Each structure stands twice: as structure tokens, then as C-alpha cells.
Amino acid sequence: MGVTKVTRNYQITIPAEIRRALGIKEGELLEVYLEGDKIIIRRFERRRKRLRLGKKLPPEEIERIIEEGMKECAE
């Protein structure tokens, strides 16, 4: 377990031993939420839709899927 300080801009640094143990890299997205009086930080798991090979999709569906993917990448 490590100790970290909240900065003037309400930012924290994840201690190096924890980053190394979890393999957290710069730019990685983390999810932050409350659980009672605890702050929980964990890797953000993007829920990606999988398409089956050989599945026939109408052009409108393909466009919709592409737009969703582009929105996710922009976040």
C-alpha cells in the first residue's frame, strides 16, 4: 500500500510500486468510483462489440458501428 497527496488541482499520483505491480502505463484510462467511504480506482475496460466473420450487415449498420467506434476513440 502507498500513500499519495492530493494536489492543488485535486490530482493524485499513483505510487510507483503500485503502477509497476499492475503494469499501468502513461495515458491509460482508469475508472474512479465510490464504494461507501472508499475511492476505488481500477482499469477502465472498454466494452467493445465483436462482429462475427461472415455475418452480413446492411450498409446502414456498418456506418452506425463505425460512428460508435469513432466516438469511443474521441473520448
C-alpha positions, 0 to 999 in steps of 0.5 A: 500500500502507498500513500499519495497527496492530493494536489492543488488541482485535486490530482493524485499520483499513483505510487510507483510500486503500485503502477509497476505491480499492475503494469499501468502505463502513461495515458491509460484510462482508469475508472474512479468510483465510490464504494461507501467511504472508499475511492476505488480506482481500477482499469477502465475496460472498454466494452467493445462489440465483436462482429462475427466473420461472415455475418452480413450487415446492411450498409446502414449498420456498418456506418452506425458501428463505425460512428460508435467506434469513432466516438469511443476513440474521441473520448 
